[in-house]
């Protein structure tokens, strides 16, 4: 199977406005569910977001005082985030630049080169992330539990990332309810108990 990255990026460049709408729709769920994940990172060390899209998670991380660089391979997204006053770079997740710099934390949500069914591409992406991390650096992958016919599953990834050398810190499920309901206080209480049972996304936390 050939991963058609350029075709996907072209689609993103042409339809980036819809991703602004999606981010707005997810505002309450992201604002509730993402901040606890940041506790795995060191606030004083540089963190990279891959596939940042329109930067909604980066904005949350910065609000909590984290030193985050947002990145995407789509030019329209990078331009948009720059206009939003975020520190944004164009980075290919399959080939993350390293040089003298290593990231102490990397995170991503639904990154196309990780959710793809093309497991060779998944392997290359994990290897790129591993090489870009400092020793004992953390990687957090927010992995939507989408259609099996179109996307890979979290269970398929374990052999891949352990083979590369990642240590698995924790894997659990999250988000039991529709995004807009997270504005309600009661939902937070229910999420604590139901999220790990019926959540619609897997959270994979790894360490180099």
C-alpha positions in Angstrom: 0.0 0.0 0.0 1.4 3.4 -1.0 0.7 6.2 1.5 -0.6 9.2 -0.6 0.7 12.0 1.6 0.9 14.7 -1.0 -2.8 14.0 -2.0 -3.9 14.4 1.6 -1.8 17.6 2.1 -3.3 19.1 -1.1 -6.8 18.4 0.3 -5.9 20.1 3.6 -4.5 23.2 1.8 -7.7 23.5 -0.2 -10.1 22.9 2.8 -8.3 24.4 5.8 -11.4 26.5 6.7 -13.3 23.4 7.7 -10.5 22.6 10.2 -11.1 25.9 11.9 -14.8 24.9 12.3 -13.8 21.5 13.6 -11.5 23.1 16.2 -14.3 25.4 17.3 -16.6 22.4 17.6 -14.0 20.6 19.8 -13.2 23.6 22.0 -14.9 22.3 25.2 -13.7 18.6 24.9 -10.1 19.7 24.1 -10.1 22.3 26.9 -11.2 19.6 29.4 -9.4 16.5 28.2 -6.0 17.8 26.9 -4.6 19.7 29.9 -4.1 16.6 32.1 -2.0 15.0 29.4 0.4 17.9 29.6 1.4 16.8 33.1 3.6 14.2 31.4 5.8 17.0 30.0 8.3 19.3 31.7 7.1 22.9 31.5 10.6 24.2 31.2 11.7 22.0 28.2 10.8 22.5 24.5 7.8 20.5 23.2 6.8 19.9 19.6 3.3 19.4 18.3 3.1 17.4 15.0 0.1 17.9 12.7 -1.0 20.9 14.7 -3.6 21.9 12.1 -5.0 25.3 13.2 -3.2 25.2 16.5 -6.0 24.5 19.0 -4.0 22.2 21.2 -0.9 24.4 21.0 -2.9 27.3 22.3 -4.1 25.3 25.3 -0.5 24.2 26.1 0.7 27.8 25.9 -2.1 28.9 28.1 -0.8 26.5 30.8 2.7 27.8 30.4 4.3 25.2 28.2 7.1 26.0 25.7 5.5 24.6 22.5 6.4 24.8 18.8 3.4 24.0 16.6 4.2 22.3 13.3 2.4 20.9 10.2 3.3 19.8 6.7 0.4 21.8 5.2 1.5 25.3 4.2 -2.0 26.8 4.8 -2.0 25.5 8.4 1.5 26.9 9.1 0.5 30.3 7.7 -2.7 30.3 9.7 -1.0 29.5 13.0 1.7 32.1 12.3 -1.0 34.7 11.8 -2.5 33.5 15.1 0.8 34.5 16.8 1.9 30.9 17.4 5.5 29.7 16.9 4.9 27.5 13.8 7.1 25.5 11.5 6.6 23.3 8.5 7.8 19.9 9.5 7.3 16.5 7.9 6.6 13.9 10.6 8.3 11.3 8.5 11.5 13.2 8.6 11.7 15.5 11.7 14.8 17.6 11.6 17.2 16.9 14.5 20.6 18.5 14.0 21.8 19.6 17.5 18.3 19.9 18.8 16.3 17.2 20.5 12.8 17.7 21.8 11.9 16.8 25.4 8.3 16.2 24.5 6.3 15.6 21.3 2.6 15.1 20.9 0.0 14.8 18.1 -3.6 14.2 17.6 -4.9 12.0 14.7 -1.7 12.4 12.7 -2.4 11.1 9.2 0.9 9.2 8.9 0.2 7.4 12.2 -3.5 6.6 11.8 -2.9 5.2 8.2 -3.4 1.5 7.6 0.0 1.5 5.9 2.1 0.1 8.7 5.4 0.8 7.0 4.5 4.5 7.1 3.5 4.1 10.8 6.9 2.5 11.5 8.8 5.3 9.7 6.8 7.9 11.7 7.5 6.4 15.1 11.2 6.1 14.1 11.3 9.7 13.1 9.7 10.8 16.4 12.0 8.5 18.4 15.1 10.0 16.8 13.9 13.6 17.4 13.3 13.0 21.1 15.9 13.7 23.8 16.7 10.7 26.1 13.7 10.0 28.4 11.7 12.4 26.2 7.9 11.7 26.1 5.6 11.1 23.1 1.8 11.4 23.5 -0.4 10.2 20.7 -4.1 11.0 20.8 -5.4 8.3 18.5 -9.1 8.5 17.3 -10.9 5.1 17.3 -12.1 5.6 13.7 -13.3 3.1 11.1 -11.2 -0.1 11.0 -11.6 -0.2 7.2 -9.8 3.1 6.7 -7.4 3.4 9.7 -5.0 1.4 11.8 -5.8 0.5 15.4 -3.8 1.2 18.6 -3.3 -2.5 19.2 -1.4 -2.8 15.9 1.0 0.0 17.0 2.4 -1.6 20.1 4.7 -4.1 18.4 5.9 -1.3 16.1 6.9 1.3 18.8 8.3 -1.3 21.2 10.4 -2.7 18.4 11.9 0.8 17.8 12.8 1.2 21.4 10.0 3.1 23.0 8.9 2.3 26.6 5.2 2.2 27.0 4.2 4.4 30.0 0.4 4.2 29.7 -2.4 3.5 27.2 -6.0 4.3 28.0 -9.2 5.5 26.4 -10.7 9.0 26.6 -13.8 11.0 25.6 -17.0 9.2 26.3 -19.3 12.0 25.2 -19.8 14.4 22.3 -17.4 17.3 22.2 -19.8 20.1 23.0 -21.1 18.4 26.2 -17.9 19.0 28.0 -19.0 22.5 28.9 -21.2 20.8 31.5 -19.7 20.2 35.0 -21.4 16.8 35.4 -19.8 15.5 32.2 -16.4 15.8 33.8 -17.4 13.6 36.7 -18.9 11.0 34.3 -15.8 11.1 32.0 -13.6 10.1 34.9 -15.5 6.7 35.1 -16.7 6.1 31.6 -13.9 7.6 29.5 -11.6 4.7 30.0 -14.3 2.2 29.3 -16.1 3.6 26.2 -13.9 6.6 25.1 -13.7 7.2 21.4 -10.0 7.7 21.3 -6.9 5.9 22.6 -4.2 7.8 24.4 -0.7 6.3 23.9 2.1 7.7 26.2 5.6 6.6 25.4 9.1 7.3 26.6 12.4 7.1 24.8 
